[in-house]
Amino acid sequence: MKKDESITAAELMSRLQNDPEFLERQARRDREQARREASIKQAEAPILEELKSLDVTPPGLDSLSRHYSPISSGVVEILLRWLPLVSDETVQVLLVRALECSKGTFDGKPLVELFESSRSELLRWTIANTLAESRPLGVTDWLLSVVGDPSSGKAREMLVLAVARLAPKGPAKQALIGLLDEFPGHVAMALAKIGDEHELELLRAKEKSTKGWIKKEINKAIRSIEKRSQPTNVSDYIS
């Protein structure tokens, strides 16, 4: 930065610090931030108190997975029980994110119900991401029905990955192929895990009309499927 630009920036800040309207706006933002933090602490307090019964004592829900990952079935049970009881969206997001670090399987119904009842893009995306990264039970049919529904919004990006991990291979591939044009990058990530020769040809054709990160993901998927299709021992070469 040039010297005169630095002086100009310093002068501007000095003027702002002496501007009553600017100071009032800043004070309002600070008060709102403090109010929001207090509201979150109040909403998560009874959950943190219950977790103490399992000797789980994180400073807040936002640090639960960092300190206790993978989280035990007992902790998961508490989180799932509280999920429909809290109305604060931030706390809901924190609960859902923590479930991503579950040690084992768990009932996915509470996540599905929250997804269906929420209109928050952030919360829905977080739920879809947790479904894609964890081991929820009882969500397969629901996933296959909503992944193609435009009303599911941006969360469909993660639902695509969840379908690949959780749904039977046949129905999963059928659903993913139908979404290749709409979500080429995310479908490529999914097919990298479960794709076969048929999907390989579709990806090769799609790769020609893509660029950027999508092209990279398609190329990675192609290499993954090709590697998986190669014979693994001498007997595979013998007809």
Steps between C-alpha positions, in 0.01 A plus 500: 500500500628846413566748778229745391247214477588396857449855624169523318384174660610623842323830448183320393504283811559806717200669347284194550603474864374855545179447301203459741292309242783254431562447870131439563479243219808327637353500850175350368694225325694426817181487708333271249802270494506483880126433510538223242784334688302514824198345327710212365656434840157494661364257241792258521539514881256215583657281231848558638368429849362164391825410326676537836328177609729324250807693614487695175572863580583708191498882538219508245328289236725655237800324657334166582630311199843660528550378855307169497504367143390237426202563724351203682153353458396650833591849384325441167185395686498826695559710188222327308258541789566872517491560124120550473485685832716802413380780273821701471635436151864542600464239776323266258791536258750429779310186604484372143869569439594309815304196380730484200767367737287214633700188585239261361159480340203699628135563420487746210129580539552812719727647232247428227218655703704813569592529132136475400382757756774757437518765231856599591745433216789488747333250731382281213846499342655410836255213545577370152873525568466305825297233321780474242777475761344279769311169529130581549244221478159504337558782253560319170152526349472862608836588344405348166173694501636845589832511317320569174257752650596861415326622815780338701718790386878518529495210747464270199876538443561305820197275456665374181799383705274353768317295238829352378601397852169381642270380222527161323738524207243445224243763604779736603666493158166543326425810708849644451503455124177700483673787683828502305406803291370696800778419750789370287772566759321346797367207297854434381618488864223251574563283196869489585389275788241280332524551122570219252561471124166655402555805720859521376381561145252765615771681694740493207236657280412760763864592561534643150252782572619599847777709651639616833436302818225297334737375232753408771239301695385318188860412412557373855184289477608357167838400643337344807260290294775397257722392789214306657431327167858377454576132574653453844679167452630266235187283497298800384693495173419136431176433314 
